[in-house]
Amino acid sequence: MFCVHCGKEIADQSEFCPYCGQKIASDSGNEQNAGSGSSQTTGTTTFTQDAQGMFDNVQGKMEEKLGVSDSRPITHPFQKLGGFLAVLTYLYLLIGIYDAYRVLRLLLGGMKGGFIPLISNAVGVFICIKMFVMIQKKDTEFVHFYEMVKVILFGIQIVGSVLTTIFFAITLGSYAGLSIGIFWGVMLPTLLFGVLGFFLIMLYFDKSVRVRTYFGTDEYLKKSMFLKNTAYPQPAVEDR
């Protein structure tokens, strides 16, 4: 055998190299390390499989509740809800549940928070739950609906910001400039982050092979206001 440190030939079963003095790892030690690595890999794989199994169980029950059924065989993982699309879909559900909780609190609190927050949260419940259901049911109108919601919300924010600016200019006199500056210092980043988020989500819908394969059609892109003239992604498997 040879020393792994200096390369000199040494006697078999040597514990130390007589040339460089370094300790020689035994085969049993190497086997133990290899076994440890294999055990860690197996543990990671088991955790991943358990997590996937839990999600599949939840998703199966959700499809049953929504009446979603597909008798055609699944030949590729992308034909099932998964990846970032699953994260986005269930995020809509969680936000919708949270907005519903806020609506309930406002109603039980005797409307002390005001009428506008109640309407705002109720609309949020409708939008989020509808997006969740549309993706679950593979409704090809979901991108168009998402676009319409964002365009309307951006429009409301811009009009509201302009009206607020005018109100400050009329009512605050010499303090108007400072107030308007602070207001736009908050609103402008909010609007920019909103536009950026919208752009990134639309880019995902436009380029994602998973989304294209999951829906089994490109109709959701053809019905889009902004994506209908883009190059559509090819599905991972042929449309069923």
Beta strands, then each sheet from edge to edge (+ up, - down):
end
